[in-house]
């Protein structure tokens, strides 16, 4: 079981839907070998962070039972 916490820091003040980034991000992490399948994710927290020049995405993955 995995708990994934994601903070999305946008590069500017434009309006963005944070949910649009989640599926592709989880798929990319799976393809990179961080976990076998995104069906392993039982907890998911996504939040918008402060504006960061160039944008930034912070991900924490916690394995729990």
LINWORA-V490801 format. One record per residue. N is the residue number from 1. RES is the residue in one small letter. NEAR is the number of other ideal C-beta (glycine too) atoms within 10 Angstrom. D_FIRST is the distance of its C-alpha to the first C-alpha in Angstrom with 1 decimal. Layout:
BEGIN
n->N res->RES near->NEAR d_first->D_FIRST
n->N res->RES near->NEAR d_first->D_FIRST
END
This chain:
BEGIN
n->1 res->x near->10 d_first->0.0
n->2 res->x near->19 d_first->3.8
n->3 res->x near->14 d_first->7.0
n->4 res->x near->22 d_first->10.0
n->5 res->x near->14 d_first->13.5
n->6 res->x near->20 d_first->16.5
n->7 res->x near->16 d_first->20.2
n->8 res->x near->19 d_first->22.7
n->9 res->x near->16 d_first->26.2
n->10 res->x near->17 d_first->28.8
n->11 res->x near->12 d_first->31.9
n->12 res->x near->10 d_first->34.4
n->13 res->x near->7 d_first->35.1
n->14 res->x near->7 d_first->34.8
n->15 res->x near->5 d_first->32.9
n->16 res->x near->14 d_first->29.4
n->17 res->x near->7 d_first->26.8
n->18 res->x near->13 d_first->23.4
n->19 res->x near->8 d_first->21.5
n->20 res->x near->9 d_first->23.4
n->21 res->x near->14 d_first->21.6
n->22 res->x near->17 d_first->18.0
n->23 res->x near->10 d_first->17.8
n->24 res->x near->9 d_first->19.8
n->25 res->x near->17 d_first->17.9
n->26 res->x near->21 d_first->14.5
n->27 res->x near->12 d_first->16.5
n->28 res->x near->10 d_first->18.2
n->29 res->x near->18 d_first->15.3
n->30 res->x near->16 d_first->14.0
n->31 res->x near->8 d_first->17.7
n->32 res->x near->8 d_first->18.0
n->33 res->x near->7 d_first->15.5
n->34 res->x near->14 d_first->12.9
n->35 res->x near->16 d_first->10.2
n->36 res->x near->9 d_first->11.1
n->37 res->x near->10 d_first->10.7
n->38 res->x near->17 d_first->10.1
n->39 res->x near->10 d_first->9.0
n->40 res->x near->14 d_first->5.4
n->41 res->x near->17 d_first->6.1
n->42 res->x near->10 d_first->6.1
n->43 res->x near->11 d_first->8.5
n->44 res->x near->13 d_first->11.3
n->45 res->x near->10 d_first->14.5
n->46 res->x near->14 d_first->17.5
n->47 res->x near->11 d_first->20.8
n->48 res->x near->11 d_first->24.2
n->49 res->x near->14 d_first->25.6
n->50 res->x near->8 d_first->29.3
n->51 res->x near->13 d_first->31.3
n->52 res->x near->14 d_first->31.2
n->53 res->x near->8 d_first->33.8
n->54 res->x near->7 d_first->32.3
n->55 res->x near->13 d_first->29.0
n->56 res->x near->14 d_first->25.8
n->57 res->x near->13 d_first->22.1
n->58 res->x near->12 d_first->19.8
n->59 res->x near->13 d_first->16.1
n->60 res->x near->10 d_first->13.8
n->61 res->x near->14 d_first->10.2
n->62 res->x near->10 d_first->8.5
n->63 res->x near->9 d_first->5.9
n->64 res->x near->8 d_first->5.6
n->65 res->x near->3 d_first->6.1
END
